[in-house]
Amino acid sequence: MRVVDIVLNGPEHVSALVNITNRYPYTIQLRQGRYVVDGKSILGVCSLQQSKPITLEVYSDHCDTLIEDLQPLIC
């Protein structure tokens, strides 16, 4: 499992995140406080508070290309 913190600054970042995560077969979850949502669901991602860091959890050890694609969003 890989864990990184991301920041979403507006709807264009939300859209970019969902587009990127949907390209990969891994299970991806976003965690903020006690809330956990599917990282591939635009409604789930929109339900999180975007002004605070969000923890992205990827349930795979071989996800280097996904992490590279998400680099602009990583804190």
KEDO-359594 format. One record per residue: residue number from 1; y, x, z of N, C-alpha, C in turn. Coordinates in Angstrom, 3 decimals. Each point is the difference from the previous one (the first is absolute). Example, Ala and Ser with C-alpha at 12.3 -4.5 7.8 and 13.67 -1.06 7.14 Angstrom:
KEDO-359594
- k; nc2; nc1; nc3; cac2; cac1; cac3; cc2; cc1; cc3
- 1; -5.690; 13.190; 7.800; 1.190; -0.890; 0.000; 1.200; 0.900; 0.000
- 2; 1.050; -0.350; -0.720; 1.190; 0.820; 0.060; 1.090; -0.770; 0.730
//
This chain:
KEDO-359594
- k; nc2; nc1; nc3; cac2; cac1; cac3; cc2; cc1; cc3
- 1; -1.172; 0.844; 0.000; 1.172; -0.844; 0.000; 1.240; 0.894; 0.000
- 2; 0.988; -0.375; -0.802; 1.285; 0.714; -0.045; 1.082; -0.946; 0.482
- 3; 0.949; 0.534; 0.752; 1.094; -0.787; 0.554; 1.316; 0.701; -0.303
- 4; 0.960; -0.751; -0.558; 1.344; 0.521; -0.253; 1.015; -1.074; 0.381
- 5; 1.202; 0.428; 0.343; 1.088; -0.932; 0.276; 0.874; -0.110; -1.240
- 6; 0.380; -1.243; -0.331; 0.846; -0.254; -1.162; 1.212; -0.813; 0.426
- 7; 1.016; 0.009; -0.844; 1.190; -0.828; 0.194; 0.249; -0.750; -1.301
- 8; 0.222; -1.305; 0.114; 0.296; -0.829; -1.152; 1.459; -0.428; 0.071
- 9; 0.806; 0.435; -0.949; 1.430; -0.314; -0.017; 0.307; -0.998; -1.104
- 10; -0.436; -1.219; 0.172; 0.325; -1.041; -0.960; -1.175; -0.479; -0.812
- 11; 0.242; -1.050; -0.780; -1.082; -0.627; -0.775; -0.594; 0.903; -1.075
- 12; 0.783; 0.942; -0.529; -0.551; 0.892; -1.025; -1.045; 0.935; 0.588
- 13; 0.161; 0.412; 1.259; -1.012; 0.831; 0.662; -1.247; -0.806; 0.319
- 14; 0.180; -1.265; 0.398; -1.151; -0.870; 0.274; -0.822; -0.171; -1.273
- 15; 0.676; -0.296; -1.087; -0.684; -0.181; -1.284; -0.706; 1.280; -0.438
- 16; 0.667; 1.131; 0.150; -0.608; 1.284; -0.381; -1.237; 0.284; 0.836
- 17; 0.082; -0.254; 1.302; -1.149; 0.236; 0.888; -1.193; -0.841; -0.423
- 18; 0.216; -1.282; -0.219; -1.108; -0.894; -0.368; -0.575; 0.382; -1.355
- 19; 0.846; 0.367; -0.953; -0.492; 0.435; -1.309; -0.851; 1.254; 0.112
- 20; 0.415; 0.941; 0.829; -0.764; 1.240; 0.178; -1.323; -0.273; 0.703
- 21; 0.029; -0.737; 1.104; -1.221; -0.227; 0.776; -1.040; -0.803; -0.776
- 22; 0.433; -0.876; -0.888; -0.948; -0.800; -0.775; -0.725; 0.801; -1.071
- 23; 0.448; 1.218; -0.275; -0.676; 0.851; -0.981; -1.221; 0.708; 0.569
- 24; -0.181; -0.062; 1.310; -1.062; 0.752; 0.659; -0.996; -0.945; 0.670
- 25; -1.281; 0.396; 0.039; -1.029; -0.880; 0.558; -0.110; 0.048; 1.524
- 26; 0.800; 0.824; 0.661; -0.126; 0.173; 1.440; 0.526; -1.218; 0.758
- 27; -0.504; -0.164; 1.214; 0.578; -0.975; 0.910; 1.253; 0.636; 0.595
- 28; 1.114; -0.710; -0.126; 1.285; 0.521; 0.472; 0.636; -1.056; 0.892
- 29; 0.361; 0.415; 1.204; 0.650; -0.911; 0.937; 1.329; 0.575; 0.438
- 30; 0.954; -0.899; 0.262; 1.285; 0.392; 0.535; 0.089; -0.538; 1.419
- 31; 0.451; 0.845; 0.904; 0.063; -0.355; 1.416; 1.422; 0.239; 0.504
- 32; 0.530; -1.019; 0.673; 1.322; 0.117; 0.620; -0.061; -0.751; 1.319
- 33; -0.015; 0.766; 1.077; -0.162; -0.626; 1.309; -1.358; -0.660; 0.100
- 34; -0.018; -1.279; 0.323; -1.278; -0.717; 0.115; -0.408; -0.713; -1.280
- 35; 0.795; 0.146; -1.057; -0.294; -0.657; -1.267; -0.743; 0.943; -0.938
- 36; -1.032; -0.520; -0.651; -0.769; 0.747; -0.987; -0.118; -0.884; -1.238
- 37; 0.381; 0.552; -1.164; -0.078; -0.770; -1.242; -0.713; 0.830; -1.063
- 38; -0.484; -0.691; -1.011; -0.643; 0.634; -1.148; 1.069; 0.724; -0.815
- 39; -0.203; 1.271; -0.260; 0.959; 0.796; -0.753; 0.073; -0.341; -1.468
- 40; -0.876; -0.884; -0.480; 0.003; -0.406; -1.399; 0.588; -1.396; -0.184
- 41; 0.456; -0.603; 1.079; 0.540; -1.360; -0.035; 1.520; 0.034; 0.084
- 42; 0.653; -0.490; -1.030; 1.463; 0.020; 0.006; 0.557; -0.901; 1.102
- 43; -0.657; -1.124; 0.260; 0.456; -0.881; 1.083; -0.179; 0.663; 1.356
- 44; -1.105; 0.696; 0.174; -0.234; 0.694; 1.257; 1.020; 1.093; 0.236
- 45; 0.278; 0.782; -1.034; 0.961; 1.094; 0.124; 1.402; -0.555; 0.259
- 46; 0.350; -1.084; -0.657; 1.328; -0.609; 0.199; 0.164; -0.554; 1.413
- 47; -1.091; -0.308; 0.668; 0.098; -0.572; 1.339; 0.327; 1.044; 1.069
- 48; -0.080; 1.281; -0.342; 0.310; 1.065; 0.956; 1.501; 0.269; 0.030
- 49; 0.467; 0.515; 1.123; 1.404; 0.357; 0.139; 0.243; 1.304; -0.748
- 50; 0.816; -0.062; -1.031; 0.138; 1.141; -0.900; 0.941; 1.083; 0.507
- 51; 0.759; -0.268; 1.029; 0.947; 1.010; 0.488; -0.645; 1.019; 0.931
- 52; -1.254; -0.229; 0.375; -0.703; 0.905; 0.915; -1.174; 0.657; -0.725
- 53; -0.430; 1.178; 0.464; -1.168; 0.649; -0.615; -1.257; -0.860; 0.108
- 54; -0.834; 0.109; -1.011; -1.251; -0.753; -0.089; -1.126; 1.014; -0.140
- 55; -1.076; -0.205; 0.739; -1.157; 0.894; -0.081; -0.943; -0.512; -1.083
- 56; -0.291; 0.860; -0.965; -0.918; -0.332; -1.080; -1.324; 0.684; 0.278
- 57; -1.071; -0.779; 0.029; -1.344; 0.522; 0.269; -0.862; -0.171; -1.237
- 58; -0.566; 1.103; -0.477; -0.885; -0.016; -1.157; -1.393; 0.313; 0.498
- 59; -0.940; -0.880; -0.269; -1.358; 0.180; 0.474; -0.836; 0.756; -1.028
- 60; 0.419; 1.246; -0.218; -0.710; 0.925; -0.873; 0.504; 1.400; 0.316
- 61; -0.867; 0.978; -0.109; 0.407; 1.381; 0.226; 0.406; 0.694; -1.293
- 62; -0.294; -0.626; -1.126; 0.266; 0.604; -1.303; 1.083; -0.779; -0.731
- 63; 1.177; -0.044; 0.594; 1.081; -0.816; -0.559; 1.257; 0.827; -0.250
- 64; -0.169; 1.248; -0.383; 1.144; 0.883; -0.211; 0.928; -0.494; -1.105
- 65; -0.549; -0.572; -1.064; 0.861; -0.487; -1.080; 0.823; -1.201; 0.449
- 66; -0.572; -0.849; 0.832; 0.765; -1.129; 0.548; 1.151; 0.498; 0.861
- 67; -0.254; 0.975; 0.850; 1.045; 0.556; 0.862; 1.093; 0.647; -0.851
- 68; -0.378; 0.666; -1.074; 0.996; 0.591; -0.903; 0.863; -1.070; -0.652
- 69; -0.617; -1.101; -0.413; 0.756; -1.102; -0.620; 0.955; -0.655; 0.994
- 70; -0.361; -0.007; 1.277; 0.831; -0.630; 1.030; 1.055; 0.944; 0.577
- 71; 0.057; 1.230; -0.468; 0.894; 1.011; 0.576; 1.455; -0.459; 0.137
- 72; 0.586; -0.717; -0.953; 1.395; -0.438; 0.170; 0.204; -0.957; 1.177
- 73; -1.053; -0.653; 0.460; 0.115; -0.973; 1.092; -0.363; 0.581; 1.362
- 74; -0.599; 1.189; 0.019; -0.474; 0.587; 1.254; 1.165; 0.592; 0.784
- 75; -0.011; -0.264; 1.313; 1.053; 0.536; 0.898; -0.108; 1.505; 0.094
//
